[in-house]
Amino acid sequence: MINRRQALKRFLTIGSGLLCVFSYSTLCFRIPLAWAKRRILEKTASLSELIHANPKDLDTHKLETTPIEQFDVMGQTTHPVDIDDWQFEVRGAVITPTKFSYQDLIQRPVLERNVLLICAGFFAYNGLWKGFSVADLLNEIGLKSGVTHIKFRGPQGIRGKTKKFTIEEVIANKVFIAYGVNDQVLPERHGFPM
């Protein structure tokens, strides 16, 4: 016959074992379930119905490419660029600060991705974007230790824009620079040259 202490010990041992098994199995199912929660869009899905959706919740691999002529823009759309003088400058916490010409960048290894752009409440467009990997570029010029974010700045002046990404996003190749869309050079109204 077992006493109370032995019974409690057995109960706790079995209980903690079950907890470990259920915790592990929950973890194993959590990752596939997170992916499974993404809404799969059919090829002909209505883009107007996606204007309030979060792209992270959508699986767009079947979605048709939107013709570039149908892409809209928000705000000021163009800025003059003299491509012969234009430069892409990488500076800050890098080992080798570098300036690249347009020709330097379009000759880099090509990265193509279908990306769904959503301007919440206004429009959604799916394009085949062509560009290069920011992670590969930064690997070549070298990052100093302790970098947590990468910041991009657009043209100077009234149309200037800044966007910041975590180093984890960049290293995971979730960030790339596009110079083309739908087999065309990026139009000026959509950000030419990049």
Secondary structure by P-SEA (a helix, b strand, c coil): cccaaaaaaaaaaaaaaaaaaaaaaaaaaaaaaaaaaccccccccccccccccccccccccccccccccccccccccbbbbccccccccccccccccccccaaaaaacbbbbbbbbbbccccbbbbbbbbbbbaaaaaaaacccccccbbbbbccccccbbbbbbcaaaaaaccbbbbcccccccccccccccc
